[in-house]
Amino acid sequence: MTNVNSHDEAEIRAGNRFAFGDNWSRFLKVLDEGRIRQAEQSLCHSLKVKDLQGKRFLDVGSGSGLFSLAARRLGAVVHSFDYDVQSVACTMQLKELYFPNDPNWNVEQGSVLEGDYIRSLGQWDIVYSWGVLHHTGDISQALLNVSNLVCEGGTLLIAIYNDQGRASKFWLKVKVVYNRLPRGLRWIILCPAAIRLWGPTMIRDLAMGRPFHTWQNYSKRNSRGMSPWRDVVDWVGGLPFEVAKPEEIFRLYRDRGFRLEELRTCAGGHGCNEFVFQKI
């Protein structure tokens, strides 16, 4: 496997890539049993199963490691990888905390765009990549590569940013500016963006006599167990950034022998559309 560490760090320093792992490491400070159980429930709900006993689970772009942990607790044999070195460290941290010296959970650094590495992974019962492939810098190749990782009869669960047209182009500009600013000045972009993202909800909660209710209960309502501020930072900073329309994802995988089992959209807004495919 090619060492992508230096490439990753160089891109971050140049302002061409968001430091996803730094954001995840901060999220781990608020990770608790409740959020882990939410992640388990989210997996079971999306996959329509009660557990993952006897399944092999590949986490493509493991990020914080939360969903790798959830899959392992549900009984799966897990392999996690990420391009971002700090994200790999986050996943390793969770493994060492909850499953030390466990041979059924492997964690390593790798790129979904690297053909030789992808081929070395073989095929898996469940390939999971939530909110990752649109951050690779080549979404088309990433989408194709993960299709090769699914065994016959296996499941592919991915989530991809929704194409909002002009609005998506606006957010791309915001992300570019954010990442190219010195760290100490990024609040200039982050604060107005947070107001834009959360302002209407805050006003609605205030009008209903329950100020900050949605913010304070975000992790309970969010099936992925995320914290609201880390989600804001991830959205504003997330670069590279590409988007796709739901029908584009459907057609790509249909033509590669997959059947769409489930689709959960973000109702045309910003955020991810979630797809569950079965390889037939």
C-alpha atoms as one frame of an Amber mdcrd trajectory, in Angstrom:
protein
   0.000   0.000   0.000   1.279   3.461  -0.886   1.929   5.733   2.085  -0.640
   8.499   1.706   0.293  10.274   4.930   2.552  12.888   3.297   0.036  13.520
   0.497  -2.752  14.053   3.007  -0.784  16.500   5.146   0.470  18.447   2.122
  -3.080  18.887   0.832  -4.243  20.114   4.233  -1.386  22.620   4.488  -2.171
  23.895   0.972  -5.800  24.450   1.931  -7.043  21.864  -0.554  -8.281  19.373
   2.032 -10.087  19.682   5.340  -8.458  18.102   8.394 -11.279  15.618   8.953
  -9.339  13.674  11.568  -8.825  16.736  13.738 -12.576  17.286  13.793 -13.217
  13.613  14.602 -10.724  13.636  17.452 -12.690  16.464  19.047 -15.935  14.539
  18.552 -14.510  11.549  20.421 -14.326  13.718  23.538 -18.138  13.705  23.713
 -18.648  10.118  22.549 -20.566   8.085  25.107 -22.517   4.855  25.390 -25.716
   6.526  24.233 -24.146   7.679  20.971 -22.625   4.258  20.370 -26.008   2.603
  20.807 -27.518   5.120  18.402 -24.904   4.150  15.814 -25.755   0.475  16.314
 -29.452   1.195  15.890 -28.737   3.278  12.792 -26.832   0.401  11.180 -29.516
  -2.129  12.021 -32.247   0.177  10.729 -30.492   0.913   7.444 -29.558  -2.725
   6.838 -32.847  -4.118   8.190 -31.119  -6.569  10.522 -31.004  -7.254  14.251
 -27.273  -7.863  14.373 -24.253  -8.514  12.145 -23.208 -11.909  13.451 -21.305
 -13.867  10.795 -20.928 -10.838   8.500 -17.733  -9.241   7.173 -17.956  -5.450
   7.336 -15.686  -3.055   5.429 -15.716   0.563   6.612 -14.478   2.756   3.753
 -13.423   6.061   5.294 -13.893   5.168   8.946 -13.578   8.741  10.261 -14.068
   8.707  14.021 -14.356   4.931  14.002 -17.825   5.084  15.566 -19.539   2.918
  12.968 -16.695   0.433  12.831 -17.119   0.099  16.586 -20.872  -0.283  16.184
 -20.450  -3.004  13.561 -17.956  -4.893  15.720 -20.265  -4.700  18.756 -23.040
  -6.072  16.546 -20.878  -9.114  15.834 -19.227  -8.373  12.484 -15.628  -8.999
  11.483 -14.493  -5.454  10.680 -11.848  -3.868   8.500 -11.537  -0.076   8.730
  -9.472   2.262   6.606  -9.219   5.965   5.972  -7.080   8.311   3.905  -6.708
  10.793   6.769  -4.002   9.789   9.243  -5.757  11.411  12.214  -8.966   9.593
  11.347  -7.025   6.325  11.381  -5.723   7.293  14.822  -9.283   7.981  16.018
 -10.463   4.577  14.838  -7.452   2.919  16.465  -8.248   4.755  19.692 -11.749
   3.274  19.786 -10.476  -0.195  18.915  -7.876  -0.097  21.677 -10.455   1.189
  24.160 -13.263  -1.256  23.386 -11.629  -4.207  21.564  -7.918  -4.295  22.451
  -5.879  -6.976  20.651  -8.974  -8.127  18.756  -8.018 -10.044  15.575 -11.531
  -9.511  14.171 -11.106  -5.760  13.792  -8.278  -4.392  11.647  -7.531  -0.701
  11.144  -5.188   0.797   8.568  -4.513   3.774   6.346  -5.464   3.547   2.687
  -7.094   5.338  -0.201 -10.291   4.279  -1.938  -8.782   5.753  -5.116  -5.724
   3.491  -5.067  -6.492   0.549  -7.337  -3.883  -1.887  -6.021  -4.964  -1.279
  -2.436  -8.643  -1.764  -3.265  -7.911  -5.019  -5.073  -5.947  -6.260  -2.052
  -9.015  -5.960   0.162 -11.047  -8.618  -1.625 -14.832  -8.635  -1.302 -17.095
  -8.159   1.704 -20.634  -8.911   2.855 -21.246  -5.283   3.798 -19.382  -2.303
   2.385 -20.153   0.865   4.305 -19.140   4.384   3.299 -21.299   7.106   4.800
 -20.497  10.664   3.719 -17.018   9.802   2.456 -16.759   9.268  -1.293 -17.688
  12.864  -2.153 -14.622  13.999  -0.179 -12.048  11.985  -2.144 -11.476  14.453
  -4.978 -12.683  11.929  -7.589 -16.190  10.797  -6.687 -16.725   8.942  -9.967
 -13.702   6.682  -9.459 -14.484   6.224  -5.770 -18.045   5.098  -6.554 -16.733
   2.590  -9.088 -14.018   1.270  -6.780 -16.345   0.505  -3.880 -18.616  -1.476
  -6.207 -15.771  -3.963  -6.675 -15.535  -4.549  -2.931 -19.008  -6.077  -2.546
 -19.414  -9.845  -2.784 -22.275 -11.431  -4.716 -25.430 -11.034  -2.653 -23.641
  -8.476  -0.495 -24.782  -5.030   0.566 -23.424  -1.594  -0.256 -24.485   1.238
   2.051 -23.332   4.693   0.971 -24.362   8.290   1.579 -23.555  11.019  -0.934
 -24.055  14.788  -0.796 -27.146  15.912  -2.640 -26.663  18.048  -5.753 -28.488
  21.331  -5.113 -27.195  23.035  -8.224 -26.416  26.692  -7.504 -26.525  26.197
  -3.734 -23.906  23.427  -3.933 -21.638  25.710  -5.962 -22.046  28.396  -3.296
 -21.042  25.988  -0.513 -18.020  24.834  -2.510 -16.783  28.442  -2.579 -17.367
  28.724   1.170 -15.363  25.570   1.816 -12.457  26.709  -0.371 -12.224  30.049
   1.439 -12.518  28.396   4.866  -9.676  25.953   4.242  -7.349  28.567   2.802
  -7.731  30.933   5.723  -5.252  30.711   8.610  -6.721  28.586  11.382  -7.133
  31.597  13.671  -9.309  33.428  11.137 -11.622  30.615  10.118 -14.294  31.849
  12.516 -14.937  34.604   9.952 -16.485  31.938   7.727 -17.631  29.465  10.353
 -19.797  31.776  12.443 -21.917  33.227   9.603 -22.265  29.737   8.118 -23.438
  28.342  11.457 -26.031  31.119  11.660 -27.161  30.328   8.123 -27.435  26.615
   8.894 -28.994  26.841  12.331 -30.647  30.279  12.400 -34.105  29.226  11.129
 -34.228  26.291  13.556 -33.151  28.460  16.482 -35.821  31.049  15.641 -38.495
  28.356  15.365 -37.520  26.856  18.734 -37.588  30.295  20.337 -41.023  31.053
  18.866 -42.306  27.766  20.295 -41.011  28.678  23.743 -38.256  26.079  23.811
 -34.991  27.930  23.058 -32.059  25.757  21.901 -34.226  22.622  22.146 -33.172
  21.152  18.779 -29.496  21.972  19.346 -29.465  20.435  22.810 -31.246  17.292
  21.636 -29.449  16.963  18.303 -27.455  13.875  19.223 -30.632  12.152  20.423
 -32.544  12.967  17.240 -29.626  12.309  14.889 -29.493   8.577  14.217 -25.745
   8.791  13.634 -25.048  10.035  17.167 -23.230  13.153  15.979 -22.831  16.429
  17.894 -24.294  19.552  16.252 -21.161  21.699  16.350 -18.900  18.977  14.912
 -21.439  18.499  12.118 -21.371  22.241  11.372 -17.564  22.296  11.235 -17.520
  19.172   9.049 -20.035  20.677   6.632 -18.357  24.088   6.367 -14.838  22.695
   6.119 -15.430  19.484   4.183 -13.116  19.692   1.178 -12.775  18.141  -1.422
 -16.497  18.487  -2.062 -18.537  16.875  -4.822 -22.236  16.164  -5.158 -24.580
  13.903  -7.115 -28.262  13.604  -7.879 -30.003  10.484  -6.524 -30.830   9.249
 -10.020 -27.160   9.444 -11.020 -26.149   7.149  -8.167 -29.021   4.775  -8.908
 -28.143   4.460 -12.595 -24.434   3.945 -11.965 -24.981   0.987  -9.641 -27.895
  -0.457 -11.603 -25.601  -0.685 -14.608 -23.012  -2.506 -12.474 -25.375  -5.222
 -11.314 -26.797  -3.733  -8.133 -30.414  -3.494  -7.017 -31.582  -0.520  -4.963
 -33.086  -1.786  -1.712 -33.561   1.454   0.165 -33.260   5.197  -0.466 -33.434
   7.930   2.141 -33.127  11.452   0.736 -32.480  14.785   2.397 -35.643  16.176
   0.764 -33.731  18.241  -1.767 -31.750  20.154   0.857 -28.086  20.180   1.736
 -26.817  16.984   3.242 -26.621  13.346   2.208 -28.871  10.961   0.358 -28.452
   7.437   1.745 -28.534   4.405  -0.555 -28.645   0.703   0.259 -27.844  -1.563
  -2.710 -27.620  -5.328  -3.056 -25.216  -6.884  -5.541 -27.118  -9.419  -7.641
